Amino acid sequence: MSNSNASDPVKSTTVDLGPVAVTIATDAGPRILAYARHDGPHLFASLPDQAIEHPAVGTFRFLGGHRLWRAPEVPAITYAPDDDPVTITERDGGVEVVGSPDSESVTKIITVTQSGAFTIVDHELRNDGWTPVRCAPWAITQLAPGGTAYLPQAIGPLDEDGVLPNRNIVLWPYTDPSSPEITIRDEELTVHASDRVSKAKVGVSNRRGWIAYAHDGELFVKWSPLHRDGDLYNDFGASAQCYRDERFLELETLGPKVTVQPGKSTVHREIWTLSEVPQEELRDVLESLPSAPEVPSL
């Protein structure tokens, strides 16, 4: 583990996981500021000066990279600043990052572990208070503009007779589905991370297991548990989401909505990979992605 320079706007530490390295904020979060192969480019956005102002709670700094939020999005809770030092503990093959409890005594914890070529990122919401909390883990990765996000769709029938709907696309109020950044095809929905001044957000039910971002020959894939029809999800069932504006693009996955009892936790797992994929091979690689990767034992 190597510490950043004192002159850095956000204090951080970098952890070598073998094929990749992660940079973790030490004075905010938990946040993963960077994630890259040793010989590869950095895809995560760096946003030290971007923030959300909320009159009731103050200034939430984006910083960029990857963060853990609680769903649903309630600004008075969601945008509360997290600029307190975190506790970082190294463990075999990875690191655990623990933030401070929020206004409802929910503690956010991100644990990162490497298993072969796969980076396992567990997102835990732990209730350290005295009353139950209704929430869902919400894992958000901010990526630099210029690439394209891929949200695959299930195209096979979900029922025996093939007469019921098999997919959904969720739109937020500020989203124009005819915008040049959004393309809807039979097998996927794509969002281009342009620098055009506008914003859009779309969501789907995660029935293919993965979402991805491709930029200049680098492919970032993150898997999360398949959408379960028996569970409840926020945002009209959009368990996989993508937001973009001129500053960044976000790839987001959500766990189901649960009631977390005092002293208990809910955990949402993502599995990440980074690889070099030439543009002419990208379509074949995406079509070959499984719904769940075969991860070696930890």
Buried (B, 14 or more C-beta within 10 A) or exposed (E): EEEBEEEEEBBBBBBEBEBBBBBBBBEBBBBBBBBBBEEBEBBBBBBEEBBBEBEEBEEBBBBBBBBBBBBBEEEEBBBBBBBEEBEBEEEEEBBBBBBBBBEBBBBBBBBBBBBBBBBBBBBBBBBBBEEEBEBBBBBBBBBBBEBBBBBBBBEEEEEEEEEEEBBBBBBBEEBEEEBEBBEEEEEBBBBBBBEBEBBBBBBBBBBBBBBBBBBEBBBBBBBBBBBEEEBEBBBEBBBBBBBBBEBBBBBBBBBBBBEBEEEEBBEBBBBBBBBEBEEEEBEEBBEEBEBEBEBEEE
